[in-house]
């Protein structure tokens, strides 16, 4: 037989009612927290479900332009511990070799000069002060390149022309041009052609000079020309300024 429920207003009933009330408040708080969490989860799920990724076109890479062609870098020379040195035009070029030439005739300062190898006739003339008044180079090639021991002879208006000779060998005197006033040849080394260019000497006299030179072992003085048959005082006077021994 179950016990009788407590009477209303009794202390026992009041305690039970208070316990039910306290239990309901705690439960309600837990329910609210659980509801908030559930709502948050639902919102997150819906947001992710609706979101979608828009694909973006990725630009294709632009190929790098090829570097412009450049001249080949000079190879390094030398191999010392301090590193290789690179050759350069300035380092490769050397000081030009000097040559000695003689400028004669109608120039302001005739004489023997030293000039760099590769000097041309007109440059040598300029080194000697330029052409003198009354000069006439005739057909002389002013652009000719000089060599060591060359002799440049400049003519005059009275006897225009010129020549460039290496030692005793004439060059650059065109055929038919007038003999320059200061043409000088060596009697002991001159050829028939060279002797023939001297004023007052023709082919016959040139041969006589060569024959005399062979018979006597050479000339020791210019005056020995007077011993050759056909060279008189007047002819000797014309020949003498153009010969030496």
C-alpha positions in Angstrom: 0.0 0.0 0.0 1.6 3.3 -1.3 2.1 6.1 1.1 -0.3 9.0 0.9 0.9 12.2 -0.9 1.9 15.0 1.4 -0.7 17.5 2.2 -0.7 20.8 0.4 1.2 23.4 2.3 3.1 20.8 4.2 6.9 21.2 4.5 7.5 18.0 2.5 5.5 19.2 -0.5 7.2 22.6 -0.4 10.6 21.0 -0.6 9.6 18.8 -3.6 8.2 21.8 -5.5 11.4 23.8 -4.8 13.5 20.9 -6.2 11.4 20.7 -9.4 11.7 24.4 -9.9 15.5 24.4 -9.5 15.9 21.4 -11.9 13.9 23.1 -14.6 16.0 26.3 -14.6 19.3 24.4 -15.1 17.8 22.2 -17.8 16.4 25.3 -19.6 19.9 26.9 -19.6 21.5 23.8 -21.1 18.8 23.6 -23.7 19.3 27.2 -24.7 23.1 26.7 -25.0 22.6 23.6 -27.1 20.2 25.4 -29.3 22.6 28.3 -29.9 25.3 25.8 -30.8 23.0 23.9 -33.1 21.9 27.1 -34.9 25.5 28.2 -35.4 26.4 24.8 -36.9 23.4 25.0 -39.2 24.3 28.5 -40.4 27.9 27.4 -41.1 26.8 24.4 -43.0 24.3 26.4 -45.1 27.0 29.0 -45.8 29.5 26.5 -47.0 26.9 24.6 -49.1 25.9 27.8 -50.9 29.5 29.1 -51.4 31.2 28.1 -54.6 34.6 28.8 -56.1 34.7 30.9 -59.3 37.6 29.6 -61.4 39.9 32.4 -62.5 41.9 32.2 -65.7 45.6 32.0 -65.0 47.5 33.9 -67.7 50.1 31.8 -69.5 53.7 32.8 -68.8 55.2 35.0 -71.4 58.5 33.6 -72.7 61.5 35.7 -71.9 62.9 37.5 -74.9 66.2 36.1 -76.0 69.1 38.5 -75.2 70.4 40.4 -78.2 73.5 38.9 -79.9 76.6 40.6 -78.7 80.1 40.5 -80.0 82.2 37.7 -78.7 84.0 38.6 -75.5 87.8 38.5 -76.1 89.2 35.5 -74.4 91.3 36.1 -71.4 95.0 35.7 -71.7 97.5 34.8 -69.1 96.9 32.6 -66.1 98.6 34.0 -63.1 97.3 33.6 -59.6 96.0 37.1 -59.7 93.5 36.3 -62.4 93.5 36.4 -66.2 93.9 39.6 -68.1 91.6 40.4 -71.0 93.2 41.6 -74.2 92.0 45.0 -75.5 92.7 47.0 -78.7 94.7 49.5 -76.7 96.8 46.8 -75.1 97.3 45.0 -78.5 98.5 48.1 -80.3 102.2 48.7 -80.0 104.2 51.9 -80.5 104.9 52.2 -84.2 108.5 51.6 -85.3 110.4 54.6 -86.4 112.1 54.7 -89.8 114.6 57.2 -91.2 114.1 59.0 -94.5 115.7 61.9 -96.3 113.7 64.7 -98.0 115.6 66.7 -100.6 114.8 69.3 -103.2 112.2 72.1 -103.1 111.1 71.8 -99.4 111.6 74.4 -96.7 113.8 72.3 -94.4 115.4 69.5 -96.4 117.2 66.9 -94.4 117.1 63.5 -92.7 114.1 62.9 -90.4 112.7 60.0 -88.3 109.0 59.2 -88.8 106.7 56.4 -87.7 106.5 53.4 -90.0 103.7 53.8 -92.5 104.3 57.6 -93.0 103.3 58.8 -96.4 105.2 61.2 -98.7 103.0 64.2 -98.1 103.4 63.7 -94.3 107.2 63.6 -94.6 107.1 66.8 -96.7 105.0 68.5 -93.9 107.6 67.4 -91.3 110.2 69.3 -93.4 108.2 72.5 -93.3 106.2 71.9 -96.5 106.9 72.7 -100.1 109.2 75.6 -100.8 108.2 78.4 -103.2 108.7 77.4 -106.8 108.3 73.7 -106.1 106.5 71.4 -108.5 106.0 67.8 -107.5 104.9 66.8 -111.0 103.5 63.2 -111.0 105.1 62.3 -107.7 102.7 60.1 -105.7 102.2 62.1 -102.5 100.2 59.2 -101.0 102.9 56.6 -101.3 104.0 54.9 -98.1 107.6 55.4 -97.2 110.1 52.7 -96.1 113.2 52.9 -94.1 116.1 54.6 -95.9 113.8 56.1 -98.6 114.8 59.3 -100.2 112.2 61.8 -101.3 113.2 64.3 -104.0 110.9 67.3 -104.9 111.3 69.0 -108.2 110.9 72.7 -109.1 108.9 74.6 -111.7 112.0 74.7 -113.9 112.4 70.9 -113.6 109.0 69.6 -112.3 108.8 66.1 -111.0 109.9 64.0 -108.1 111.0 60.6 -107.0 110.9 58.3 -104.0 114.0 56.1 -103.8 115.0 53.3 -101.5 118.7 53.8 -100.9 120.1 54.3 -104.4 117.2 52.7 -106.2 114.8 55.3 -107.7 111.1 54.6 -107.7 108.0 56.6 -108.5 109.5 58.7 -111.3 107.1 58.2 -114.3 108.6 57.6 -117.7 108.8 60.8 -119.7 108.7 63.0 -116.6 111.5 65.6 -116.2 114.5 64.8 -114.0 114.2 66.5 -110.6 116.7 69.2 -109.9 118.1 67.5 -106.8 118.3 64.0 -108.2 121.5 62.5 -106.8 122.9 59.0 -107.6 126.0 57.1 -106.4 128.5 56.6 -109.3 129.6 53.3 -107.8 126.2 51.7 -107.4 123.9 53.4 -110.0 122.5 51.3 -112.7 122.4 52.3 -116.4 118.8 53.4 -116.0 119.6 55.6 -113.1 122.6 57.2 -114.8 120.5 57.8 -117.9 118.1 60.0 -115.9 120.9 62.5 -115.0 120.9 65.7 -117.1 123.7 65.5 -119.8 123.9 61.7 -119.6 122.4 59.6 -122.3 122.5 55.8 -122.9 125.9 56.0 -124.5 127.5 58.1 -121.7 125.8 56.0 -119.1 127.5 52.9 -120.5 130.8 54.6 -120.6 130.5 55.5 -116.9 129.7 51.9 -116.0 132.6 50.6 -118.1 135.1 53.1 -116.5 133.8 52.0 -113.1 134.5 48.3 -113.9 137.9 49.0 -115.3 139.2 51.1 -112.4 137.4 49.4 -109.5 135.1 52.3 -108.9 135.1 56.1 -108.5 137.0 57.8 -105.7 136.0 61.3 -106.7 133.3 62.9 -108.9 136.0 64.7 -110.9 137.1 61.4 -112.3 134.2 61.7 -114.7 136.4 64.1 -116.7 138.6 61.1 -117.7 135.7 59.5 -119.6 135.7 60.2 -123.3 132.8 62.5 -124.3 132.4 64.3 -120.9 133.7 67.8 -121.4 133.6 70.8 -119.1 130.0 71.7 -119.9 128.7 68.2 -119.7 130.6 67.6 -116.4 129.0 70.9 -115.0 125.6 69.4 -115.7 126.3 66.0 -114.3 128.3 66.9 -111.2 125.3 68.2 -109.0 123.5 64.9 -109.5 126.2 62.4 -108.6 128.2 61.4 -105.6 130.7 58.7 -104.5 
